[in-house]
Protein backbone atom coordinates (compact mmCIF):
# COMPACT_ATOMS: atom_id res chain seq x y z
CA UNK A 1 0.00 0.00 0.00
CA UNK A 2 1.26 3.45 -0.90
CA UNK A 3 0.30 7.00 -0.01
CA UNK A 4 -0.78 8.74 -3.21
CA UNK A 5 -1.47 12.45 -3.67
CA UNK A 6 -3.90 13.26 -6.50
CA UNK A 7 -3.79 16.88 -7.68
CA UNK A 8 -6.73 17.41 -10.06
CA UNK A 9 -9.24 20.25 -10.31
CA UNK A 10 -11.99 18.35 -12.16
CA UNK A 11 -14.18 17.01 -9.36
CA UNK A 12 -15.56 13.96 -11.17
CA UNK A 13 -12.16 12.84 -12.46
CA UNK A 14 -10.58 13.40 -9.05
CA UNK A 15 -13.28 11.23 -7.43
CA UNK A 16 -12.81 8.49 -10.06
CA UNK A 17 -9.04 8.43 -9.50
CA UNK A 18 -9.54 8.22 -5.75
CA UNK A 19 -11.91 5.25 -6.10
CA UNK A 20 -9.70 3.35 -8.54
CA UNK A 21 -6.56 3.75 -6.43
CA UNK A 22 -8.36 2.93 -3.18
CA UNK A 23 -9.73 -0.29 -4.72
CA UNK A 24 -6.14 -1.17 -5.66
CA UNK A 25 -5.27 -0.99 -1.96
CA UNK A 26 -3.65 2.43 -1.75
CA UNK A 27 -4.23 5.33 0.65
CA UNK A 28 -5.28 8.43 -1.27
CA UNK A 29 -5.38 12.14 -0.47
CA UNK A 30 -6.55 14.63 -3.08
CA UNK A 31 -6.25 18.34 -3.81
CA UNK A 32 -8.32 20.51 -6.19
CA UNK A 33 -5.57 23.13 -6.44
CA UNK A 34 -1.89 23.73 -5.78
CA UNK A 35 -2.41 25.46 -2.43
CA UNK A 36 -4.15 22.37 -1.04
CA UNK A 37 -1.47 20.17 -2.57
CA UNK A 38 1.22 22.19 -0.77
CA UNK A 39 -0.65 21.69 2.52
CA UNK A 40 -0.75 17.90 1.99
CA UNK A 41 2.90 17.89 1.01
CA UNK A 42 3.86 19.71 4.21
CA UNK A 43 1.91 17.20 6.31
CA UNK A 44 3.28 13.97 4.80
CA UNK A 45 5.64 12.74 2.10
CA UNK A 46 3.56 10.93 -0.58
CA UNK A 47 5.01 7.90 -2.33
CA UNK A 48 3.40 8.87 -5.63
CA UNK A 49 2.01 12.19 -6.91
CA UNK A 50 -0.52 12.29 -9.76
CA UNK A 51 -0.17 15.86 -10.94
CA UNK A 52 -2.49 17.68 -13.33
CA UNK A 53 -0.91 20.55 -15.27
CA UNK A 54 -3.63 23.12 -15.58
CA UNK A 55 -4.76 24.06 -12.05
CA UNK A 56 -6.87 27.09 -11.01
CA UNK A 57 -4.02 28.71 -9.07
CA UNK A 58 -1.07 27.89 -11.30
CA UNK A 59 0.71 25.46 -13.57
CA UNK A 60 1.47 21.97 -12.25
CA UNK A 61 5.04 21.95 -13.58
CA UNK A 62 5.84 25.28 -11.94
CA UNK A 63 4.64 23.75 -8.67
CA UNK A 64 6.79 20.66 -9.33
CA UNK A 65 9.87 22.75 -10.08
CA UNK A 66 9.51 24.91 -6.95
CA UNK A 67 8.98 21.84 -4.73
CA UNK A 68 11.59 19.50 -6.20
CA UNK A 69 13.46 19.08 -2.91
CA UNK A 70 10.27 18.21 -1.02
CA UNK A 71 9.29 15.80 -3.80
CA UNK A 72 12.70 14.13 -3.94
CA UNK A 73 11.39 11.03 -2.17
CA UNK A 74 8.24 10.85 -4.33
CA UNK A 75 7.59 9.57 -7.83
CA UNK A 76 5.72 12.11 -9.95
CA UNK A 77 3.32 11.17 -12.77
CA UNK A 78 1.81 14.05 -14.73
CA UNK A 79 -1.61 14.02 -16.37
CA UNK A 80 -1.92 15.86 -19.66
CA UNK A 81 -4.51 16.49 -22.33
CA UNK A 82 -4.00 15.17 -25.83
CA UNK A 83 -1.59 17.31 -27.78
CA UNK A 84 0.41 18.59 -24.79
CA UNK A 85 3.61 16.83 -25.89
CA UNK A 86 5.80 19.79 -25.05
CA UNK A 87 4.51 19.87 -21.48
CA UNK A 88 5.13 16.13 -21.11
CA UNK A 89 8.73 16.55 -22.32
CA UNK A 90 9.32 19.35 -19.82
CA UNK A 91 7.90 17.17 -17.04
CA UNK A 92 10.27 14.32 -17.90
CA UNK A 93 13.24 16.71 -17.86
CA UNK A 94 12.24 17.83 -14.38
CA UNK A 95 12.30 14.22 -13.22
CA UNK A 96 8.74 12.94 -13.70
CA UNK A 97 8.62 9.19 -14.23
CA UNK A 98 5.92 9.18 -16.90
CA UNK A 99 2.68 10.83 -18.02
CA UNK A 100 -0.94 9.82 -18.54
CA UNK A 101 -3.23 11.37 -21.12
CA UNK A 102 -6.81 12.22 -20.31
CA UNK A 103 -9.19 10.52 -20.17
CA UNK A 104 -7.18 8.26 -17.89
CA UNK A 105 -7.48 4.55 -18.57
CA UNK A 106 -8.03 2.57 -15.36
CA UNK A 107 -5.69 -0.29 -16.28
CA UNK A 108 -2.94 2.10 -17.38
CA UNK A 109 -3.31 4.06 -14.14
CA UNK A 110 -2.97 1.05 -11.83
CA UNK A 111 -0.09 -0.44 -13.85
CA UNK A 112 1.83 2.84 -13.91
CA UNK A 113 1.38 3.39 -10.17
CA UNK A 114 2.69 -0.13 -9.49
CA UNK A 115 5.70 0.51 -11.71
CA UNK A 116 6.33 3.83 -10.01
CA UNK A 117 6.48 2.11 -6.61
CA UNK A 118 9.15 -0.28 -7.88
CA UNK A 119 11.12 2.66 -9.26
CA UNK A 120 10.81 4.47 -5.93
CA UNK A 121 12.06 1.40 -4.08
CA UNK A 122 15.07 1.17 -6.38
CA UNK A 123 15.82 4.85 -5.86
CA UNK A 124 15.66 4.56 -2.08
CA UNK A 125 17.88 1.48 -2.17
CA UNK A 126 20.40 3.31 -4.33
CA UNK A 127 20.38 6.31 -1.99
CA UNK A 128 20.87 4.07 1.04
CA UNK A 129 23.69 2.26 -0.74
CA UNK A 130 25.36 5.57 -1.60
CA UNK A 131 25.08 6.82 1.99
CA UNK A 132 26.49 3.55 3.29
CA UNK A 133 29.36 3.75 0.80
CA UNK A 134 30.13 7.32 1.79
CA UNK A 135 30.09 6.39 5.49
CA UNK A 136 32.32 3.39 4.82
CA UNK A 137 34.75 5.47 2.81
CA UNK A 138 34.97 8.03 5.60
CA UNK A 139 35.47 5.42 8.34
CA UNK A 140 38.23 3.43 6.66
CA UNK A 141 40.72 6.31 6.49
CA UNK A 142 42.59 5.76 9.76
CA UNK A 143 46.04 7.05 10.53
CA UNK A 144 47.70 10.31 11.43
CA UNK A 145 51.38 9.68 10.74
CA UNK A 146 53.16 12.36 8.70
CA UNK A 147 53.74 9.88 5.85
CA UNK A 148 50.08 8.87 5.70
CA UNK A 149 48.84 12.44 6.05
CA UNK A 150 50.98 13.36 3.04
CA UNK A 151 49.37 10.56 1.02
CA UNK A 152 45.89 11.79 1.99
CA UNK A 153 46.82 15.35 1.05
CA UNK A 154 47.91 14.18 -2.40
CA UNK A 155 44.75 12.09 -2.75
CA UNK A 156 42.54 15.05 -1.86
CA UNK A 157 44.49 17.31 -4.19
CA UNK A 158 44.04 15.03 -7.20
CA UNK A 159 40.41 14.31 -6.23
CA UNK A 160 39.51 17.96 -6.63
CA UNK A 161 41.40 18.33 -9.91
CA UNK A 162 40.53 17.36 -13.48
CA UNK A 163 43.27 14.70 -13.59
CA UNK A 164 41.68 11.57 -15.02
CA UNK A 165 44.39 8.98 -14.28
CA UNK A 166 46.11 8.22 -10.98
CA UNK A 167 48.69 5.54 -10.12
CA UNK A 168 48.95 4.33 -6.50
CA UNK A 169 52.01 2.18 -5.80
CA UNK A 170 52.88 0.32 -2.62
CA UNK A 171 53.46 -3.02 -0.99
CA UNK A 172 50.69 -5.59 -0.79
CA UNK A 173 48.29 -4.88 2.06
CA UNK A 174 49.48 -1.32 2.64
CA UNK A 175 46.08 0.26 1.97
CA UNK A 176 46.16 1.30 -1.69
CA UNK A 177 42.43 0.59 -2.05
CA UNK A 178 41.74 2.95 0.85
CA UNK A 179 43.54 5.72 -1.00
CA UNK A 180 41.58 5.00 -4.19
CA UNK A 181 38.26 5.16 -2.34
CA UNK A 182 39.35 8.33 -0.56
CA UNK A 183 40.06 9.95 -3.93
CA UNK A 184 36.54 9.06 -5.08
CA UNK A 185 34.91 10.16 -1.83
CA UNK A 186 36.63 13.58 -1.92
CA UNK A 187 35.82 14.26 -5.57
CA UNK A 188 32.83 15.72 -7.37
CA UNK A 189 32.28 12.17 -8.62
CA UNK A 190 31.32 10.90 -5.17
CA UNK A 191 27.64 10.49 -6.10
CA UNK A 192 28.48 8.47 -9.20
CA UNK A 193 29.57 4.80 -9.30
CA UNK A 194 32.82 3.52 -7.81
CA UNK A 195 33.70 0.19 -9.47
CA UNK A 196 36.74 -1.94 -8.71
CA UNK A 197 38.27 -4.64 -10.92
CA UNK A 198 41.16 -6.93 -10.03
CA UNK A 199 43.30 -7.55 -13.10
CA UNK A 200 44.78 -10.64 -11.40
CA UNK A 201 41.67 -12.53 -10.26
CA UNK A 202 39.52 -12.35 -13.41
CA UNK A 203 40.51 -14.91 -16.08
CA UNK A 204 42.41 -13.34 -18.97
CA UNK A 205 39.81 -14.39 -21.55
CA UNK A 206 37.07 -12.59 -19.56
CA UNK A 207 38.93 -9.48 -18.43
CA UNK A 208 38.52 -7.59 -21.70
CA UNK A 209 34.76 -8.16 -21.61
CA UNK A 210 34.66 -7.13 -17.93
CA UNK A 211 36.38 -3.84 -18.70
CA UNK A 212 34.90 -2.93 -22.08
CA UNK A 213 31.77 -5.09 -22.35
CA UNK A 214 30.72 -7.15 -25.39
CA UNK A 215 28.05 -7.30 -28.05
CA UNK A 216 25.61 -10.15 -28.45
CA UNK A 217 27.26 -12.94 -30.43
CA UNK A 218 30.79 -11.57 -29.95
CA UNK A 219 31.86 -15.04 -28.79
CA UNK A 220 30.25 -18.39 -28.00
CA UNK A 221 28.70 -17.52 -24.63
CA UNK A 222 27.81 -13.91 -25.50
CA UNK A 223 24.05 -14.41 -25.54
CA UNK A 224 23.26 -10.77 -24.74
CA UNK A 225 24.86 -7.34 -24.76
CA UNK A 226 27.05 -6.72 -21.72
CA UNK A 227 28.18 -3.29 -20.58
CA UNK A 228 31.69 -3.17 -19.13
CA UNK A 229 32.80 -1.35 -16.00
CA UNK A 230 34.04 1.69 -17.93
CA UNK A 231 30.55 2.14 -19.35
CA UNK A 232 28.75 1.35 -16.09
CA UNK A 233 30.91 3.81 -14.13
CA UNK A 234 29.97 6.80 -16.30
CA UNK A 235 30.76 9.97 -14.37
CA UNK A 236 32.43 8.03 -11.56
CA UNK A 237 35.66 6.18 -10.78
CA UNK A 238 37.12 2.85 -11.92
CA UNK A 239 39.80 1.25 -9.74
CA UNK A 240 42.09 -1.19 -11.57
CA UNK A 241 43.79 -3.28 -8.91
CA UNK A 242 47.02 -5.15 -9.67
CA UNK A 243 47.44 -3.34 -12.99
CA UNK A 244 50.85 -4.97 -13.41
CA UNK A 245 49.12 -8.29 -14.14
CA UNK A 246 47.37 -6.97 -17.27
CA UNK A 247 48.41 -8.85 -20.39
CA UNK A 248 50.17 -6.92 -23.15
CA UNK A 249 47.35 -6.87 -25.72
CA UNK A 250 44.94 -5.46 -23.14
CA UNK A 251 47.57 -2.92 -22.12
CA UNK A 252 47.40 -1.53 -25.66
CA UNK A 253 43.61 -1.28 -25.58
CA UNK A 254 43.67 0.32 -22.14
CA UNK A 255 46.25 2.86 -23.34
CA UNK A 256 43.99 3.82 -26.26
CA UNK A 257 41.06 4.24 -23.87
CA UNK A 258 43.03 6.41 -21.44
CA UNK A 259 44.16 8.68 -24.27
CA UNK A 260 40.83 8.99 -26.07
CA UNK A 261 38.28 8.14 -23.33
CA UNK A 262 36.42 6.10 -25.95
CA UNK A 263 36.30 2.39 -26.74
CA UNK A 264 34.43 -0.35 -28.58
CA UNK A 265 32.81 -3.30 -26.90
CA UNK A 266 34.21 -6.71 -27.81
CA UNK A 267 32.67 -7.58 -31.17
CA UNK A 268 31.29 -4.06 -31.60
CA UNK A 269 31.84 -1.38 -34.21
CA UNK A 270 30.31 1.64 -32.45
CA UNK A 271 32.63 3.82 -30.37
CA UNK A 272 31.38 4.64 -26.87
CA UNK A 273 32.56 7.80 -25.13
CA UNK A 274 32.62 7.88 -21.33
CA UNK A 275 33.81 10.20 -18.57
CA UNK A 276 35.51 8.20 -15.81
CA UNK A 277 38.54 8.66 -13.59
CA UNK A 278 40.86 5.64 -13.59
CA UNK A 279 42.87 4.85 -10.44
CA UNK A 280 45.43 2.08 -11.06
CA UNK A 281 46.95 0.16 -8.14
CA UNK A 282 50.05 -1.99 -8.12
CA UNK A 283 52.50 -3.66 -5.76
CA UNK A 284 54.85 -4.33 -8.66
CA UNK A 285 57.77 -2.18 -9.78
CA UNK A 286 56.30 -1.05 -13.09
CA UNK A 287 59.45 0.82 -14.09
CA UNK A 288 61.44 -2.42 -13.78
CA UNK A 289 58.74 -4.25 -15.75
CA UNK A 290 59.09 -1.64 -18.50
CA UNK A 291 62.83 -2.34 -18.63
CA UNK A 292 62.06 -6.08 -18.80
CA UNK A 293 59.51 -5.41 -21.55
CA UNK A 294 56.70 -7.06 -19.60
CA UNK A 295 54.84 -3.75 -19.27
CA UNK A 296 54.37 -1.11 -21.93
CA UNK A 297 56.39 2.03 -21.34
CA UNK A 298 53.80 4.28 -22.97
CA UNK A 299 51.06 2.87 -20.72
CA UNK A 300 53.26 3.30 -17.64
CA UNK A 301 53.83 6.99 -18.38
CA UNK A 302 50.13 7.46 -19.17
CA UNK A 303 49.13 5.87 -15.85
CA UNK A 304 51.71 7.83 -13.88
CA UNK A 305 50.18 11.23 -14.65
CA UNK A 306 49.72 11.63 -10.88
CA UNK A 307 51.67 8.94 -8.96
CA UNK A 308 51.12 8.36 -5.25
CA UNK A 309 53.49 6.14 -3.26
CA UNK A 310 51.81 4.38 -0.34
CA UNK A 311 54.35 3.90 2.48
CA UNK A 312 54.46 0.48 4.19
CA UNK A 313 53.20 0.21 7.75
CA UNK A 314 56.73 -0.11 9.16
CA UNK A 315 57.43 3.43 7.92
CA UNK A 316 54.37 4.88 9.69
CA UNK A 317 54.53 3.20 13.07
CA UNK A 318 52.31 5.81 14.74
CA UNK A 319 49.40 4.41 12.68
CA UNK A 320 49.79 0.87 14.07
CA UNK A 321 47.95 1.35 17.36
CA UNK A 322 45.03 3.41 15.94
CA UNK A 323 44.55 0.73 13.28
CA UNK A 324 44.79 -2.08 15.83
CA UNK A 325 42.20 -0.42 18.09
CA UNK A 326 39.92 0.14 15.09
CA UNK A 327 40.15 -3.51 14.05
CA UNK A 328 39.56 -4.69 17.62
CA UNK A 329 36.48 -2.46 17.96
CA UNK A 330 34.97 -3.41 14.60
CA UNK A 331 35.72 -7.15 14.76
CA UNK A 332 34.44 -7.81 18.27
CA UNK A 333 30.71 -7.42 17.47
CA UNK A 334 31.03 -9.57 14.35
CA UNK A 335 32.84 -12.33 16.23
CA UNK A 336 30.74 -12.14 19.38
CA UNK A 337 33.64 -11.33 21.70
CA UNK A 338 34.39 -8.46 24.06
CA UNK A 339 37.70 -7.03 25.31
CA UNK A 340 38.78 -3.83 26.97
CA UNK A 341 41.61 -2.91 24.63
CA UNK A 342 45.39 -3.26 24.66
CA UNK A 343 47.62 -2.66 27.64
CA UNK A 344 51.12 -1.16 27.47
CA UNK A 345 52.91 -4.48 26.98
CA UNK A 346 50.57 -5.51 24.19
CA UNK A 347 51.04 -2.17 22.47
CA UNK A 348 54.81 -2.54 22.68
CA UNK A 349 54.59 -5.94 21.01
CA UNK A 350 52.44 -4.57 18.23
CA UNK A 351 54.90 -1.72 17.69
CA UNK A 352 57.90 -4.08 17.69
CA UNK A 353 56.64 -6.03 14.67
CA UNK A 354 57.83 -5.00 11.21
CA UNK A 355 54.46 -6.05 9.67
CA UNK A 356 55.68 -7.39 6.31
CA UNK A 357 52.02 -7.93 5.37
CA UNK A 358 51.23 -4.33 6.32
CA UNK A 359 47.69 -3.28 7.32
CA UNK A 360 46.15 -6.51 6.00
CA UNK A 361 48.43 -8.58 8.21
CA UNK A 362 47.66 -6.39 11.23
CA UNK A 363 43.92 -6.85 10.73
CA UNK A 364 44.28 -10.61 10.31
CA UNK A 365 46.38 -10.84 13.46
CA UNK A 366 43.78 -8.97 15.52
CA UNK A 367 41.00 -11.14 14.11
CA UNK A 368 42.83 -14.38 14.92
CA UNK A 369 43.68 -13.11 18.38
CA UNK A 370 40.04 -12.31 19.13
CA UNK A 371 38.92 -15.71 17.82
CA UNK A 372 41.53 -17.66 19.82
CA UNK A 373 40.87 -16.02 23.18
CA UNK A 374 39.72 -18.77 25.55
CA UNK A 375 36.65 -16.95 26.84
CA UNK A 376 34.82 -13.97 25.34
CA UNK A 377 35.11 -11.77 28.42
CA UNK A 378 38.35 -13.06 29.93
CA UNK A 379 41.39 -10.99 30.76
CA UNK A 380 43.66 -13.67 29.35
CA UNK A 381 46.23 -12.98 26.68
CA UNK A 382 45.15 -13.14 23.04
CA UNK A 383 47.46 -15.37 21.06
CA UNK A 384 47.82 -15.32 17.31
CA UNK A 385 47.40 -18.35 15.12
CA UNK A 386 50.18 -18.79 12.55
CA UNK A 387 49.35 -16.70 9.50
CA UNK A 388 50.40 -17.97 6.07
CA UNK A 389 53.83 -16.81 4.95
CA UNK A 390 53.23 -14.43 2.01
CA UNK A 391 54.93 -15.01 -1.30
CA UNK A 392 57.67 -12.49 -1.97
CA UNK A 393 56.79 -9.84 -4.54
CA UNK A 394 58.77 -7.04 -6.15
CA UNK A 395 57.69 -4.57 -3.49
CA UNK A 396 57.17 -6.95 -0.53
CA UNK A 397 60.30 -7.77 1.50
CA UNK A 398 60.65 -11.19 3.06
CA UNK A 399 61.28 -11.07 6.80
CA UNK A 400 61.07 -14.75 7.77
CA UNK A 401 63.82 -17.35 7.83
CA UNK A 402 63.48 -21.01 6.98
CA UNK A 403 64.23 -23.73 9.51
CA UNK A 404 65.18 -27.42 9.14
CA UNK A 405 62.29 -28.24 11.45
CA UNK A 406 59.18 -26.48 10.17
CA UNK A 407 57.33 -27.12 13.39
CA UNK A 408 59.95 -25.12 15.27
CA UNK A 409 60.06 -22.11 12.92
CA UNK A 410 59.39 -18.99 14.98
CA UNK A 411 58.99 -15.98 12.65
CA UNK A 412 57.62 -12.79 14.12
CA UNK A 413 54.18 -13.58 12.63
CA UNK A 414 53.79 -16.72 14.73
CA UNK A 415 52.61 -16.94 18.32
CA UNK A 416 53.78 -13.47 19.28
CA UNK A 417 51.81 -12.95 22.49
CA UNK A 418 49.76 -9.94 23.44
CA UNK A 419 46.77 -9.39 25.69
CA UNK A 420 44.04 -6.98 26.56
CA UNK A 421 44.33 -6.85 30.34
CA UNK A 422 46.91 -7.91 32.95
CA UNK A 423 50.57 -7.36 32.17
CA UNK A 424 51.78 -10.39 34.12
CA UNK A 425 50.01 -12.72 31.68
CA UNK A 426 51.67 -11.02 28.76
CA UNK A 427 55.06 -11.22 30.45
CA UNK A 428 54.68 -14.96 30.91
CA UNK A 429 53.86 -15.46 27.25
CA UNK A 430 56.77 -13.24 26.26
CA UNK A 431 59.08 -15.26 28.50
CA UNK A 432 57.96 -18.52 26.90
CA UNK A 433 58.20 -17.08 23.41
CA UNK A 434 61.71 -15.66 23.69
CA UNK A 435 62.91 -18.74 25.60
CA UNK A 436 61.67 -21.11 22.94
CA UNK A 437 63.00 -18.91 20.16
CA UNK A 438 66.52 -18.74 21.63
CA UNK A 439 66.55 -22.39 22.69
CA UNK A 440 65.74 -23.40 19.13
CA UNK A 441 68.68 -21.32 17.86
CA UNK A 442 71.08 -22.53 20.59
CA UNK A 443 71.22 -19.10 22.19
CA UNK A 444 72.38 -17.38 18.99
CA UNK A 445 70.76 -13.95 19.21
CA UNK A 446 71.59 -13.01 15.61
CA UNK A 447 69.95 -16.16 14.23
CA UNK A 448 66.94 -15.71 16.50
CA UNK A 449 66.57 -12.07 15.44
CA UNK A 450 66.66 -13.03 11.75
CA UNK A 451 64.04 -15.73 12.27
CA UNK A 452 61.79 -13.31 14.17
CA UNK A 453 62.26 -10.48 11.70
CA UNK A 454 63.52 -8.05 14.34
CA UNK A 455 66.91 -6.59 15.23
CA UNK A 456 69.31 -7.99 17.82
CA UNK A 457 68.85 -5.00 20.13
CA UNK A 458 65.13 -5.74 20.47
CA UNK A 459 65.94 -9.21 21.76
CA UNK A 460 68.54 -7.84 24.20
CA UNK A 461 65.99 -5.34 25.52
CA UNK A 462 63.36 -8.06 25.94
CA UNK A 463 65.83 -10.30 27.80
CA UNK A 464 66.75 -7.46 30.12
CA UNK A 465 63.11 -6.52 30.77
CA UNK A 466 62.11 -10.12 31.51
CA UNK A 467 65.16 -10.80 33.67
CA UNK A 468 66.44 -13.65 31.48
CA UNK A 469 70.13 -14.45 31.15
CA UNK A 470 72.05 -13.39 28.06
CA UNK A 471 73.24 -16.51 26.18
CA UNK A 472 76.46 -14.71 25.33
CA UNK A 473 77.35 -14.51 29.02
CA UNK A 474 78.70 -17.19 31.37
CA UNK A 475 75.63 -17.02 33.62
CA UNK A 476 73.41 -18.73 31.00
CA UNK A 477 71.67 -21.57 32.85
CA UNK A 478 72.67 -25.13 31.95
CA UNK A 479 70.51 -26.55 29.16
CA UNK A 480 69.67 -23.15 27.75
CA UNK A 481 66.73 -20.92 28.60
CA UNK A 482 63.98 -22.12 30.93
CA UNK A 483 60.93 -23.50 29.14
CA UNK A 484 57.84 -24.46 31.11
CA UNK A 485 56.65 -28.11 30.87
CA UNK A 486 53.56 -27.15 28.85
CA UNK A 487 55.49 -24.99 26.39
CA UNK A 488 54.87 -27.31 23.45
CA UNK A 489 51.12 -27.45 23.97
Secondary structure, DSSP 8 states (H G I E B T S, - for coil): --EEEEE-S-HHHHHHHHHHHHHTT-EEEEESSHHHHHHHHHH---SEEEEESEETTEEHHHHHHHTTTTTTTSEEEEEE-TT-HHHHHHHHHHT--EEEESS--HHHHHHHHHHHHHHHHHHHHHHHHHHHHHHHHHHH-----HHHHHHHHHHHHHHTS---EEEEE--TTSSHHHHHHHHHHTSTTTTS-EEEEETTTS-HHHHHHHHH-B-TTSSTT--S-B--HHHHTTTSEEEEETGGG--HHHHHHHHHHHHHSEEE-BT--SEEE---EEEEEESS-HHHHHHTTSS-HHHHHHHGGGEEE---GGG-GGGHHHHHHHHHHHHHHHHT-------HHHHHHHHH---TTHHHHHHHHHHHHHHH-SSTT--SEEE---------BTTB-------SSGGG---TTSS-EEESS-HHHHHHHHHHHHHHHHHHTTT-HHHHHHHHTS-HHHHHHHHHHHT---TTSTT--TTSS---TTTT-
